[in-house]
Amino acid sequence: MAIIRGMNKTDYKEINETLKALVKDVPYTMTNLANASALLNEKLEGINWVGFYTIKDDQLVLGPFQGKVACTMIAFGRGVCGTAVQMDSTQVVPDVHQFKGHIACDSASNSEIVIPMHRKGRVFGVLDIDSPLFNRFSEEDREGLEEFVRILESVL
């Protein structure tokens, strides 16, 4: 395996094939999100939080996750997660301390990636991953995690 920033290269093909097997014939959204967060927590190096926020009552509400206690509700447009929903686009933030309006649930987090999830053509929620490393998330991570989210979207 190639080494990137002192870490093993992430095998997104294996992760995404594992996710497909985990969600096959499982009709329960929260079950699939819970297993998905556990899978990423197990397979990704250099992260300190991974989980999901789903939309309820016109805001993001904490869903299944792995990590320390987290923010429970996030307004659209607020923080990296709320911005991802408002813009309906992946947000890769190399240094969260430079992101205007960043919400610091864990002061150890230094970089973040957030990918919107869709159901029936509308944003349903987000996958949120934090890292204590600066500049943790690469273009390869973005592409692999966007595919991960597409797999989840197919069963939402």
DSSP file (Angstrom, degrees, kcal/mol; ACC not computed):
  #  RESIDUE AA STRUCTURE BP1 BP2  ACC     N-H-->O    O-->H-N    N-H-->O    O-->H-N    TCO  KAPPA ALPHA  PHI   PSI    X-CA   Y-CA   Z-CA
    1    1 A M              0   0    0      0, 0.0     2,-0.1     0, 0.0     9,-0.0   0.000 360.0 360.0 360.0 141.8    0.0    0.0    0.0
    2    2 A A        -     0   0    0      6,-0.1     7,-1.8     1,-0.0     2,-0.5  -0.435 360.0-126.4 -72.9 151.8    1.2    3.5   -0.7
    3    3 A I  E     -A    8   0A   0      5,-0.2     2,-0.5    -2,-0.1     5,-0.2  -0.888  23.9-173.1-104.6 129.1    1.7    5.8    2.2
    4    4 A I  E >  S-A    7   0A   0      3,-2.9     3,-2.8    -2,-0.5    -2,-0.0  -0.987  72.7 -21.1-121.9 123.8    0.0    9.2    2.3
    5    5 A R  T 3  S-     0   0    0     -2,-0.5    -1,-0.1     1,-0.3     3,-0.1   0.850 127.9 -51.7  47.1  40.1    0.9   11.7    5.0
    6    6 A G  T 3  S+     0   0    0      1,-0.3     2,-0.3    -3,-0.0    -1,-0.3   0.563 120.5 104.1  79.1   6.3    2.2    8.9    7.2
    7    7 A M  E <  S-A    4   0A   0     -3,-2.8    -3,-2.9    38,-0.1    -1,-0.3  -0.840  78.5 -99.0-119.2 157.3   -1.0    6.8    6.8
    8    8 A N  E     -A    3   0A   0     -2,-0.3    37,-0.2    -5,-0.2    -5,-0.2  -0.444  50.5 -96.8 -66.9 147.0   -1.8    3.7    4.7
    9    9 A K        -     0   0    0     -7,-1.8     2,-0.3    -2,-0.1    -1,-0.1  -0.474  43.0-115.0 -65.4 134.3   -3.7    4.5    1.5
   10   10 A T        -     0   0    0     -2,-0.2     2,-1.3     1,-0.1     3,-0.2  -0.560  16.5-141.2 -75.3 131.1   -7.4    4.0    2.1
   11   11 A D     >  +     0   0    0     -2,-0.3     4,-2.3     1,-0.2     5,-0.1  -0.705  27.7 170.9 -94.1  84.4   -8.9    1.1    0.1
   12   12 A Y  H  > S+     0   0    0     -2,-1.3     4,-2.9     1,-0.2     5,-0.2   0.794  74.0  62.0 -68.4 -27.0  -12.3    2.7   -0.9
   13   13 A K  H  > S+     0   0    0      2,-0.2     4,-2.0     1,-0.2    -1,-0.2   0.951 109.2  41.7 -61.5 -46.8  -13.0   -0.2   -3.3
   14   14 A E  H  > S+     0   0    0      2,-0.2     4,-2.4     1,-0.2    -2,-0.2   0.925 115.5  50.0 -65.3 -45.0  -13.0   -2.6   -0.4
   15   15 A I  H  X S+     0   0    0     -4,-2.3     4,-2.4     1,-0.2    -2,-0.2   0.932 113.0  46.1 -59.1 -46.6  -14.9   -0.2    1.9
   16   16 A N  H  X S+     0   0    0     -4,-2.9     4,-2.1     2,-0.2    -1,-0.2   0.849 111.7  50.8 -70.6 -33.5  -17.6    0.4   -0.6
   17   17 A E  H  X S+     0   0    0     -4,-2.0     4,-1.8    -5,-0.2    -1,-0.2   0.894 110.8  50.3 -67.0 -38.8  -17.9   -3.3   -1.5
   18   18 A T  H  X S+     0   0    0     -4,-2.4     4,-2.3     2,-0.2    -2,-0.2   0.918 109.1  51.2 -63.5 -43.0  -18.3   -4.0    2.3
   19   19 A L  H  X S+     0   0    0     -4,-2.4     4,-2.3     1,-0.2     5,-0.3   0.926 106.2  54.4 -60.7 -44.2  -20.9   -1.3    2.6
   20   20 A K  H  X S+     0   0    0     -4,-2.1     4,-1.1     1,-0.2    -1,-0.2   0.909 110.8  46.3 -55.5 -42.5  -22.9   -2.9   -0.3
   21   21 A A  H  < S+     0   0    0     -4,-1.8    -1,-0.2     1,-0.2    -2,-0.2   0.883 111.3  52.3 -67.6 -38.6  -22.9   -6.2    1.5
   22   22 A L  H  < S+     0   0    0     -4,-2.3    -2,-0.2     1,-0.2    -1,-0.2   0.875 115.9  38.3 -65.3 -38.3  -23.9   -4.6    4.8
   23   23 A V  H >< S+     0   0    0     -4,-2.3     3,-2.2    -5,-0.1    -1,-0.2   0.571  83.6 122.1 -93.6  -9.4  -26.9   -2.7    3.4
   24   24 A K  T 3< S-     0   0    0     -4,-1.1   131,-0.0     1,-0.3    -3,-0.0  -0.339  92.4  -6.4 -58.9 125.2  -28.1   -5.5    1.0
   25   25 A D  T 3  S+     0   0    0      1,-0.2    -1,-0.3    -2,-0.1    -2,-0.1   0.673 100.0 126.4  63.5  19.8  -31.7   -6.4    1.9
   26   26 A V    <   -     0   0    0     -3,-2.2    -1,-0.2     1,-0.1     6,-0.1  -0.925  36.5-175.8-107.4 109.2  -31.7   -4.2    5.0
   27   27 A P        +     0   0    0      0, 0.0     2,-0.7     0, 0.0    -1,-0.1   0.354  50.9 100.2 -87.5   7.5  -34.7   -1.8    4.8
   28   28 A Y     >  -     0   0    0      1,-0.2     4,-2.3    -5,-0.1     5,-0.2  -0.840  55.6-159.8-105.8 115.6  -34.0    0.2    7.9
   29   29 A T  H  > S+     0   0    0     -2,-0.7     4,-2.6     1,-0.2     5,-0.2   0.916  91.7  47.4 -57.5 -50.7  -32.3    3.6    7.4
   30   30 A M  H  > S+     0   0    0      1,-0.2     4,-2.4     2,-0.2    -1,-0.2   0.867 111.0  52.8 -64.7 -35.4  -30.9    4.0   11.0
   31   31 A T  H  > S+     0   0    0      2,-0.2     4,-2.4     1,-0.2    -1,-0.2   0.936 111.6  46.1 -62.1 -46.3  -29.5    0.4   10.9
   32   32 A N  H  X S+     0   0    0     -4,-2.3     4,-2.2     1,-0.2    -2,-0.2   0.892 113.6  48.1 -65.3 -40.3  -27.7    1.2    7.6
   33   33 A L  H  X S+     0   0    0     -4,-2.6     4,-2.4     2,-0.2    -1,-0.2   0.888 110.9  51.9 -68.0 -37.7  -26.4    4.5    8.9
   34   34 A A  H  X S+     0   0    0     -4,-2.4     4,-2.0    -5,-0.2    -2,-0.2   0.947 113.2  43.1 -63.4 -48.5  -25.2    2.9   12.1
   35   35 A N  H  X S+     0   0    0     -4,-2.4     4,-2.5     1,-0.2    -1,-0.2   0.870 112.2  54.9 -65.6 -35.6  -23.3    0.2   10.4
   36   36 A A  H  X S+     0   0    0     -4,-2.2     4,-2.3    -5,-0.2    -1,-0.2   0.912 108.8  47.0 -63.9 -42.5  -21.9    2.7    7.8
   37   37 A S  H  X S+     0   0    0     -4,-2.4     4,-2.3     1,-0.2    -1,-0.2   0.896 112.9  49.6 -67.3 -38.3  -20.5    4.9   10.6
   38   38 A A  H  X S+     0   0    0     -4,-2.0     4,-2.0     2,-0.2    -2,-0.2   0.904 109.7  52.0 -65.3 -40.6  -19.0    1.9   12.3
   39   39 A L  H  X S+     0   0    0     -4,-2.5     4,-2.1     2,-0.2    -2,-0.2   0.942 112.3  44.3 -60.9 -49.0  -17.4    0.7    9.0
   40   40 A L  H  X S+     0   0    0     -4,-2.3     4,-2.7     1,-0.2    -1,-0.2   0.896 111.2  54.1 -64.6 -39.2  -15.8    4.0    8.3
   41   41 A N  H  < S+     0   0    0     -4,-2.3    -1,-0.2     1,-0.2    -2,-0.2   0.877 113.0  44.1 -61.1 -37.2  -14.6    4.4   11.9
   42   42 A E  H  < S+     0   0    0     -4,-2.0    -1,-0.2    -5,-0.2    -2,-0.2   0.851 122.0  36.3 -73.8 -36.2  -12.9    1.0   11.6
   43   43 A K  H  < S+     0   0    0     -4,-2.1     2,-0.4    -5,-0.2    -2,-0.2   0.718  97.9  80.8 -97.6 -23.8  -11.4    1.5    8.2
   44   44 A L     <  -     0   0    0     -4,-2.7     3,-0.4    -5,-0.2     2,-0.3  -0.715  64.6-148.3 -91.8 133.5  -10.3    5.2    8.1
   45   45 A E  S    S+     0   0    0     -2,-0.4     3,-0.1   -37,-0.2   -38,-0.1  -0.647  73.8  25.8 -92.0 153.2   -7.1    6.3    9.7
   46   46 A G  S    S+     0   0    0     -2,-0.3    87,-0.6     1,-0.2     2,-0.3   0.801  89.0 121.8  70.1  31.2   -6.5    9.7   11.3
   47   47 A I        -     0   0    0     -3,-0.4    84,-0.3    84,-0.2    -1,-0.2  -0.890  39.7-173.9-121.5 157.2  -10.1   10.5   12.1
   48   48 A N  S    S+     0   0    0     82,-2.0    20,-0.6     1,-0.4     2,-0.3   0.391  74.2  25.1-126.5  -1.1  -11.7   11.3   15.5
   49   49 A W  E     +BC  67 130B   0     81,-1.2    81,-2.5    18,-0.2    -1,-0.4  -0.923  55.0 170.8-161.8 136.7  -15.5   11.4   14.6
   50   50 A V  E     +BC  66 129B   0     16,-2.1    16,-2.7    -2,-0.3     2,-0.3  -0.964  27.5 107.0-147.7 131.8  -17.6   10.0   11.8
   51   51 A G  E     -BC  65 128B   0     77,-2.4    77,-3.1    -2,-0.3     2,-0.4  -0.980  50.2 -85.3-178.7-168.8  -21.4   10.0   11.6
   52   52 A F  E     - C   0 127B   0     12,-2.2    11,-2.9    -2,-0.3     2,-0.4  -0.915  13.4-164.1-127.2 145.2  -24.6   11.3   10.1
   53   53 A Y  E     -BC  62 126B   0     73,-1.9    73,-2.8    -2,-0.4     2,-0.3  -0.990  17.4-163.0-119.7 136.3  -27.0   14.1   10.5
   54   54 A T  E     -BC  61 125B   0      7,-2.5     7,-3.2    -2,-0.4     2,-0.5  -0.848  26.3-101.7-117.7 158.2  -30.4   13.8    9.0
   55   55 A I  E     +B   60   0B   0     69,-2.8     2,-0.3    -2,-0.3     5,-0.2  -0.662  47.7 157.4 -84.8 125.8  -32.9   16.5    8.3
   56   56 A K  E >   -B   59   0B   0      3,-2.5     3,-0.8    -2,-0.5    -2,-0.0  -0.983  68.4  -3.3-143.1 134.0  -35.8   16.9   10.8
   57   57 A D  T 3  S-     0   0    0     -2,-0.3     3,-0.1     1,-0.2    -1,-0.1   0.877 129.0 -55.8  51.6  44.7  -37.9   20.0   11.4
   58   58 A D  T 3  S+     0   0    0      1,-0.2    18,-0.5    17,-0.1     2,-0.3   0.833 122.5  79.6  59.1  37.7  -35.9   22.1    8.9
   59   59 A Q  E <  S-B   56   0B   0     -3,-0.8    -3,-2.5    16,-0.1     2,-0.4  -0.965  86.9 -93.0-156.8 167.3  -32.6   21.5   10.6
   60   60 A L  E     -BD  55  74B   0     14,-3.2    14,-2.4    -2,-0.3     2,-0.4  -0.761  39.5-165.0 -86.8 132.8  -29.9   18.8   10.8
   61   61 A V  E     -BD  54  73B   0     -7,-3.2    -7,-2.5    -2,-0.4    12,-0.2  -0.965  28.9 -99.3-122.5 136.0  -30.4   16.4   13.7
   62   62 A L  E     +B   53   0B   0     10,-2.5    -9,-0.2    -2,-0.4     3,-0.1  -0.223  46.5 174.1 -55.2 132.6  -27.7   14.0   15.0
   63   63 A G  E     -     0   0B   0    -11,-2.9    -1,-0.1     1,-0.3   -10,-0.0  -0.320  47.1 -25.1-118.3-156.2  -28.0   10.5   13.8
   64   64 A P  E    S+     0   0B   0      0, 0.0   -12,-2.2     0, 0.0     2,-0.3  -0.285  73.7 155.1 -59.5 139.5  -25.8    7.4   14.2
   65   65 A F  E     -B   51   0B   0    -14,-0.3     2,-0.4    -3,-0.1   -14,-0.3  -0.971  40.2-132.7-157.4 168.4  -22.1    8.2   14.8
   66   66 A Q  E     +B   50   0B   0    -16,-2.7   -16,-2.1    -2,-0.3     2,-0.3  -0.999  68.3  44.2-126.7 125.5  -18.8    7.0   16.2
   67   67 A G  E    S-B   49   0B   0     -2,-0.4   -18,-0.2   -18,-0.2     3,-0.1  -0.910  91.2 -20.1 140.6-166.9  -16.8    9.4   18.4
   68   68 A K  S    S-     0   0    0    -20,-0.6    38,-0.0    -2,-0.3    -2,-0.0  -0.199  87.1 -65.5 -70.1 165.1  -17.2   11.8   21.3
   69   69 A V        -     0   0    0      1,-0.1     2,-0.2    36,-0.0    -1,-0.2  -0.204  65.9-156.5 -48.7 141.2  -20.5   13.4   22.2
   70   70 A A        -     0   0    0     -3,-0.1     2,-0.1     1,-0.1    -1,-0.1  -0.727  24.6 -77.7-125.7 168.8  -21.6   15.7   19.3
   71   71 A C        -     0   0    0     -2,-0.2     3,-0.1     1,-0.1    -1,-0.1  -0.438  38.4-154.0 -61.8 138.5  -23.7   18.7   18.5
   72   72 A T  S    S+     0   0    0      1,-0.2   -10,-2.5    -2,-0.1     2,-0.4   0.808  71.0  24.8 -92.6 -31.0  -27.4   17.6   18.4
   73   73 A M  E     -D   61   0B   0    -12,-0.2     2,-0.4   -20,-0.0    -1,-0.2  -0.999  60.3-174.0-138.8 138.0  -28.9   20.1   16.1
   74   74 A I  E     -D   60   0B   0    -14,-2.4   -14,-3.2    -2,-0.4     2,-0.1  -0.996  21.7-130.8-134.1 127.9  -27.4   22.3   13.3
   75   75 A A    >   -     0   0    0     -2,-0.4     3,-2.0   -16,-0.2   -16,-0.1  -0.444  37.7 -93.6 -73.6 148.0  -29.2   25.0   11.3
   76   76 A F  T 3  S+     0   0    0    -18,-0.5     7,-0.2     1,-0.3     6,-0.1  -0.383 114.8  22.7 -58.0 137.1  -28.9   25.0    7.6
   77   77 A G  T 3  S+     0   0    0      5,-2.0     2,-0.4     1,-0.2    -1,-0.3   0.348  99.2 114.0  86.4  -6.5  -26.1   27.3    6.5
   78   78 A R  S <> S-     0   0    0     -3,-2.0     4,-1.7     4,-0.0     5,-0.3  -0.844  76.1 -19.2-103.5 133.1  -24.3   27.0    9.9
   79   79 A G  H  > S-     0   0    0     22,-0.5     4,-1.7    -2,-0.4    23,-0.2  -0.030 101.4 -56.9  66.4-174.9  -20.9   25.3   10.2
   80   80 A V  H  > S+     0   0    0      2,-0.2     4,-2.2     1,-0.2    -1,-0.2   0.904 138.1  49.1 -68.6 -42.0  -19.5   22.9    7.7
   81   81 A C  H  > S+     0   0    0      2,-0.2     4,-1.9     1,-0.2    -2,-0.2   0.944 112.6  45.9 -64.0 -48.6  -22.5   20.5    7.8
   82   82 A G  H  X S+     0   0    0     -4,-1.7     4,-2.4     1,-0.2    -5,-2.0   0.839 112.4  52.2 -64.3 -33.0  -25.1   23.3    7.4
   83   83 A T  H  X S+     0   0    0     -4,-1.7     4,-2.8    -5,-0.3     5,-0.3   0.894 105.7  54.3 -68.3 -40.9  -23.1   24.8    4.6
   84   84 A A  H  X>S+     0   0    0     -4,-2.2     5,-1.3     2,-0.2     4,-1.1   0.893 112.6  44.2 -59.9 -39.9  -23.0   21.4    2.8
   85   85 A V  H  <5S+     0   0    0     -4,-1.9    -2,-0.2     2,-0.2    -1,-0.2   0.946 114.1  48.5 -68.8 -48.4  -26.8   21.2    3.0
   86   86 A Q  H  <5S+     0   0    0     -4,-2.4    -2,-0.2     1,-0.2    -1,-0.2   0.887 122.7  33.5 -60.4 -40.2  -27.3   24.8    1.9
   87   87 A M  H  <5S-     0   0    0     -4,-2.8    -1,-0.2     2,-0.2    -2,-0.2   0.585  98.5-137.5 -90.3 -11.4  -25.0   24.5   -1.0
   88   88 A D  T  <5 +     0   0    0     -4,-1.1     2,-0.3    -5,-0.3    -3,-0.2   0.932  66.5 109.7  48.7  51.6  -25.9   20.8   -1.7
   89   89 A S  S   <S-     0   0    0     -5,-1.3    -1,-0.2    -6,-0.2    -2,-0.2  -0.994  77.9 -91.0-151.9 153.0  -22.2   20.1   -2.3
   90   90 A T        -     0   0    0     -2,-0.3     2,-0.5    25,-0.1    25,-0.2  -0.388  36.9-151.6 -62.7 137.0  -19.3   18.2   -0.6
   91   91 A Q  E     -E  114   0B   0     23,-2.6    23,-2.2    -2,-0.1     2,-0.6  -0.967  12.1-174.2-115.4 119.5  -17.3   20.4    1.7
   92   92 A V  E     -E  113   0B   0     -2,-0.5    21,-0.2    21,-0.2    47,-0.0  -0.965   6.8-174.0-112.6 116.0  -13.6   19.6    2.2
   93   93 A V  E     -E  112   0B   0     19,-3.2    19,-2.1    -2,-0.6     3,-0.3  -0.915  14.0-172.0-118.1 106.3  -12.1   21.8    4.9
   94   94 A P  S    S+     0   0    0      0, 0.0    41,-2.8     0, 0.0     2,-0.3   0.809  86.3  21.8 -66.7 -30.0   -8.3   21.4    5.4
   95   95 A D    >   -     0   0    0     39,-0.2     3,-2.0    40,-0.1     4,-0.3  -0.857  64.7-167.6-142.2 101.3   -8.3   23.7    8.5
   96   96 A V  G >  S+     0   0    0     14,-2.4     3,-1.3    -2,-0.3     6,-0.2   0.743  86.3  68.6 -63.5 -22.1  -11.6   24.1   10.3
   97   97 A H  G 3  S+     0   0    0     13,-0.4    -1,-0.3     1,-0.3    14,-0.1   0.676 100.1  49.6 -71.2 -15.2  -10.3   27.0   12.3
   98   98 A Q  G <  S+     0   0    0     -3,-2.0     2,-0.7     2,-0.1    -1,-0.3   0.412  87.5 101.7 -98.4  -1.1  -10.2   29.0    9.1
   99   99 A F  S X  S-     0   0    0     -3,-1.3     3,-2.0    -4,-0.3     2,-0.1  -0.759  78.7-124.2 -89.6 115.0  -13.8   28.1    8.2
  100  100 A K  T 3  S+     0   0    0     -2,-0.7   -21,-0.1     1,-0.3    -2,-0.1  -0.372  94.2  12.0 -60.9 125.7  -16.1   31.0    9.0
  101  101 A G  T 3  S+     0   0    0      1,-0.2   -22,-0.5    -2,-0.1    -1,-0.3   0.583  84.9 169.4  84.8  11.6  -18.8   29.8   11.4
  102  102 A H    <   -     0   0    0     -3,-2.0     2,-0.6    -6,-0.2    -1,-0.2  -0.292  30.2-136.9 -56.8 138.7  -17.2   26.5   12.2
  103  103 A I        -     0   0    0    -25,-0.1     2,-1.3   -32,-0.0     3,-0.2  -0.898  11.3-150.9-100.2 115.6  -19.0   24.7   15.0
  104  104 A A        +     0   0    0     -2,-0.6     3,-0.2     1,-0.2    -2,-0.0  -0.664  33.0 156.2 -92.6  86.1  -16.4   23.2   17.4
  105  105 A C  S    S+     0   0    0     -2,-1.3     2,-0.4     1,-0.3    -1,-0.2   0.859  81.3  25.9 -72.9 -35.6  -18.0   20.1   18.9
  106  106 A D  S >  S-     0   0    0     -3,-0.2     3,-2.1     1,-0.1    -1,-0.3  -0.970  71.2-153.8-130.6 115.0  -14.6   18.6   19.6
  107  107 A S  T 3  S+     0   0    0     -2,-0.4    -1,-0.1     1,-0.3    -2,-0.0   0.648  92.7  68.4 -64.5 -13.4  -11.7   21.0   20.0
  108  108 A A  T 3  S+     0   0    0    -60,-0.1    -1,-0.3    -3,-0.0     2,-0.3   0.637  77.4 102.1 -78.9 -13.8   -9.3   18.3   18.8
  109  109 A S    <   +     0   0    0     -3,-2.1     3,-0.1     1,-0.1    25,-0.1  -0.531  36.4 163.9 -75.6 134.0  -10.8   18.4   15.3
  110  110 A N        +     0   0    0     21,-3.8   -14,-2.4     1,-0.3   -13,-0.4   0.575  63.1  26.6-123.1 -21.1   -8.7   20.3   12.7
  111  111 A S  E     - F   0 131B   0     20,-1.9    20,-2.3   -16,-0.2     2,-0.3  -0.953  63.9-172.9-141.1 164.0  -10.0   19.2    9.3
  112  112 A E  E     -EF  93 130B   0    -19,-2.1   -19,-3.2    -2,-0.3     2,-0.4  -0.997  15.4-160.0-156.3 149.4  -13.4   17.9    8.1
  113  113 A I  E     -EF  92 129B   0     16,-2.3    16,-2.5    -2,-0.3     2,-0.4  -0.998  12.8-174.8-132.1 136.4  -15.3   16.5    5.1
  114  114 A V  E     -EF  91 128B   0    -23,-2.2   -23,-2.6    -2,-0.4    14,-0.2  -0.996   2.5-170.2-134.1 127.9  -19.0   16.6    4.8
  115  115 A I  E     - F   0 127B   0     12,-2.4    12,-2.6    -2,-0.4   -25,-0.1  -0.973  21.4-128.4-121.2 123.3  -21.0   15.0    2.0
  116  116 A P  E     - F   0 126B   0      0, 0.0     2,-0.4     0, 0.0    10,-0.3  -0.397  19.4-149.3 -66.6 145.0  -24.7   15.6    1.4
  117  117 A M  E     - F   0 125B   0      8,-3.3     7,-3.6    -2,-0.1     8,-1.4  -0.915  11.6-152.4-114.2 144.6  -27.0   12.5    1.1
  118  118 A H  E     - F   0 123B   0     -2,-0.4     2,-0.4     5,-0.3     5,-0.2  -0.876  15.7-176.5-121.3 149.5  -30.1   12.5   -1.0
  119  119 A R  E >  S- F   0 122B   0      3,-2.7     3,-1.7    -2,-0.3    35,-0.1  -0.971  80.3  -6.9-141.1 128.3  -33.4   10.7   -1.0
  120  120 A K  T 3  S-     0   0    0     -2,-0.4     3,-0.1     1,-0.3    -1,-0.0   0.871 131.2 -54.8  53.7  40.1  -36.1   11.2   -3.7
  121  121 A G  T 3  S+     0   0    0      1,-0.2     2,-0.3     0, 0.0    -1,-0.3   0.461 119.2  99.2  79.7   1.2  -34.0   14.0   -5.3
  122  122 A R  E <  S- F   0 119B   0     -3,-1.7    -3,-2.7     0, 0.0     2,-0.2  -0.880  85.0 -93.1-121.5 153.1  -33.7   16.1   -2.1
  123  123 A V  E     + F   0 118B   0     -2,-0.3    -5,-0.3    -5,-0.2     3,-0.1  -0.475  39.8 176.7 -64.0 127.9  -31.0   16.4    0.6
  124  124 A F  E     -     0   0B   0     -7,-3.6   -69,-2.8     1,-0.4     2,-0.3   0.683  56.9 -57.5-103.2 -29.9  -31.8   13.9    3.3
  125  125 A G  E     -CF  54 117B   0     -8,-1.4    -8,-3.3   -71,-0.3    -1,-0.4  -0.957  56.2 -89.9 173.4-163.0  -28.8   14.5    5.5
  126  126 A V  E     -CF  53 116B   0    -73,-2.8   -73,-1.9    -2,-0.3     2,-0.5  -0.981  12.8-132.9-140.7 152.0  -25.0   14.5    5.6
  127  127 A L  E     -CF  52 115B   0    -12,-2.6   -12,-2.4    -2,-0.3     2,-0.4  -0.931  33.3-167.7 -95.8 127.3  -22.1   12.2    6.2
  128  128 A D  E     +CF  51 114B   0    -77,-3.1   -77,-2.4    -2,-0.5     2,-0.4  -0.975  10.7 179.4-123.7 128.3  -19.7   14.2    8.5
  129  129 A I  E     -CF  50 113B   0    -16,-2.5   -16,-2.3    -2,-0.4     2,-0.3  -0.995   5.9-167.8-133.0 128.7  -16.1   13.1    9.2
  130  130 A D  E     -CF  49 112B   0    -81,-2.5   -82,-2.0    -2,-0.4   -81,-1.2  -0.809   1.1-166.2-112.1 153.6  -13.6   15.0   11.4
  131  131 A S  E     - F   0 111B   0    -20,-2.3   -21,-3.8    -2,-0.3   -20,-1.9  -0.992  27.6-142.2-137.6 145.9   -9.9   14.6   11.9
  132  132 A P  S    S+     0   0    0      0, 0.0     2,-0.3     0, 0.0   -85,-0.1   0.570  85.4  87.1 -77.8  -8.2   -7.3   15.8   14.4
  133  133 A L  S >  S-     0   0    0    -87,-0.6     3,-0.7   -22,-0.1   -23,-0.2  -0.696  83.1-122.0 -91.1 141.6   -4.9   16.2   11.4
  134  134 A F  T 3  S+     0   0    0     -2,-0.3   -39,-0.2     1,-0.2   -23,-0.2  -0.577  95.4   8.7 -74.1 145.6   -4.8   19.3    9.3
  135  135 A N  T 3  S+     0   0    0    -41,-2.8    -1,-0.2   -25,-0.3   -40,-0.1   0.840  82.7 150.0  55.3  39.0   -5.5   18.7    5.6
  136  136 A R    <   +     0   0    0     -3,-0.7     2,-0.6   -42,-0.2    -1,-0.1   0.823  47.2  73.5 -71.0 -32.8   -6.5   15.1    6.2
  137  137 A F        -     0   0    0    -44,-0.1     2,-0.1   -25,-0.1   -25,-0.1  -0.756  62.4-173.8-101.9 121.8   -9.0   14.7    3.4
  138  138 A S     >  -     0   0    0     -2,-0.6     4,-2.3     1,-0.1     5,-0.1  -0.328  44.1 -96.3 -98.2 178.9   -7.7   14.4   -0.2
  139  139 A E  H  > S+     0   0    0      2,-0.2     4,-2.7     1,-0.2     5,-0.2   0.872 127.0  55.9 -63.0 -38.0   -9.4   14.3   -3.6
  140  140 A E  H  > S+     0   0    0      2,-0.2     4,-2.6     1,-0.2    -1,-0.2   0.897 107.2  49.1 -61.4 -40.9   -9.2   10.5   -3.4
  141  141 A D  H  > S+     0   0    0      2,-0.2     4,-2.9     1,-0.2     5,-0.3   0.933 110.4  50.8 -63.0 -45.6  -11.1   10.7    0.0
  142  142 A R  H  X S+     0   0    0     -4,-2.3     4,-2.4     1,-0.2    -2,-0.2   0.946 113.7  44.1 -57.3 -49.6  -13.7   12.9   -1.5
  143  143 A E  H  X S+     0   0    0     -4,-2.7     4,-1.8     1,-0.2    -1,-0.2   0.921 115.9  46.7 -63.8 -44.9  -14.3   10.6   -4.5
  144  144 A G  H  X S+     0   0    0     -4,-2.6     4,-1.8     1,-0.2    -1,-0.2   0.887 115.3  45.6 -65.1 -39.5  -14.3    7.4   -2.3
  145  145 A L  H  X S+     0   0    0     -4,-2.9     4,-2.3     2,-0.2    -1,-0.2   0.825 108.6  55.4 -76.2 -31.4  -16.7    8.9    0.2
  146  146 A E  H  X S+     0   0    0     -4,-2.4     4,-2.0    -5,-0.3    -1,-0.2   0.891 109.5  48.0 -65.7 -37.3  -19.0   10.3   -2.4
  147  147 A E  H  X S+     0   0    0     -4,-1.8     4,-2.1     2,-0.2    -2,-0.2   0.906 108.6  54.8 -65.7 -40.9  -19.3    6.8   -3.8
  148  148 A F  H  X S+     0   0    0     -4,-1.8     4,-1.9     1,-0.2    -2,-0.2   0.916 109.3  47.3 -55.3 -46.0  -19.9    5.5   -0.3
  149  149 A V  H  X S+     0   0    0     -4,-2.3     4,-3.0     1,-0.2    -1,-0.2   0.878 107.1  56.3 -66.3 -38.6  -22.8    8.0    0.1
  150  150 A R  H  X S+     0   0    0     -4,-2.0     4,-1.5     2,-0.2    -1,-0.2   0.892 105.8  52.0 -61.1 -37.5  -24.2    7.0   -3.3
  151  151 A I  H  < S+     0   0    0     -4,-2.1     4,-0.4     2,-0.2     3,-0.3   0.935 111.7  46.2 -62.6 -45.4  -24.4    3.4   -2.1
  152  152 A L  H >X S+     0   0    0     -4,-1.9     3,-1.9     1,-0.2     4,-0.7   0.918 107.6  57.2 -62.3 -42.3  -26.3    4.6    1.0
  153  153 A E  H >< S+     0   0    0     -4,-3.0     3,-0.7     1,-0.3    -1,-0.2   0.829  96.8  64.3 -58.6 -30.9  -28.6    6.7   -1.1
  154  154 A S  T 3< S+     0   0    0     -4,-1.5    -1,-0.3    -3,-0.3    -2,-0.2   0.690 111.6  35.4 -67.9 -16.3  -29.6    3.6   -3.1
  155  155 A V  T <4        0   0    0     -3,-1.9    -1,-0.2    -4,-0.4    -2,-0.2   0.378 360.0 360.0-117.0   2.7  -31.1    2.1    0.0
  156  156 A L    <<        0   0    0     -3,-0.7    -2,-0.1    -4,-0.7    -3,-0.1   0.496 360.0 360.0 -75.2 360.0  -32.5    5.2    1.7
